């Protein structure tokens, strides 16, 4: 069965979580010498591994940054350095994954859905359904 039909394997999920922890620790230590990254708290919300475990898509939320996209671009610029810094924490892996940083927009999506559910139109429709 193709990977996309089944979803991520247990191994992909486990390795993704290990990579997330290693990245979080590296970012907390402030080892990346970039002014934009140094003045921003970066939260690593999720890491999705490719089926061969060679690519790690890292979803981050820059907290307190004026330009989230600029922080993500800076992280991608330093991806090879980050890869070297986390290698000791992930030495059990056969291949060190390539990191691709992406902005995590899931919180924005949750907020939009929440706002929609609280809108007067939806509340009115829900009230009608309750009366039936």
Residue pairs with C-beta under 8 A, 6 or more apart in sequence:
3 9
3 51
8 16
8 48
8 49
9 51
11 53
12 48
12 49
12 50
12 51
12 53
13 49
15 49
15 53
15 93
16 46
16 47
16 48
16 49
16 56
17 47
18 90
19 47
19 49
19 56
19 58
19 86
19 90
19 97
20 44
20 46
20 47
20 58
21 89
22 86
22 89
22 90
23 44
23 47
23 58
23 82
23 86
23 99
24 43
24 44
25 89
26 32
26 82
26 85
26 86
26 89
27 37
27 42
27 44
30 38
31 85
32 38
32 75
32 78
32 81
32 82
34 74
34 77
34 78
36 65
36 70
36 71
36 74
37 71
37 74
37 75
37 78
39 64
40 62
40 63
40 64
40 65
40 71
41 62
41 63
41 64
42 60
42 61
42 62
42 63
42 71
42 75
43 60
43 61
43 62
43 63
43 104
44 58
44 59
44 60
45 59
45 60
45 61
45 104
45 106
46 58
46 59
46 104
47 56
47 57
47 58
47 59
48 56
48 57
48 59
49 55
49 56
49 57
49 97
50 56
50 57
50 97
53 93
53 94
53 95
53 97
54 95
54 97
54 98
55 97
55 98
55 100
56 97
56 98
56 99
56 100
57 100
57 102
58 75
58 99
58 100
58 101
58 102
59 102
59 103
59 104
59 106
60 71
60 72
60 75
60 101
60 102
60 103
60 104
61 68
61 103
61 104
61 107
62 68
62 71
62 72
62 103
65 71
68 103
69 103
72 101
72 102
72 103
75 82
75 101
76 100
76 101
79 98
79 99
79 100
79 101
82 99
83 96
83 97
83 98
83 99
86 96
87 96
90 96
116 122
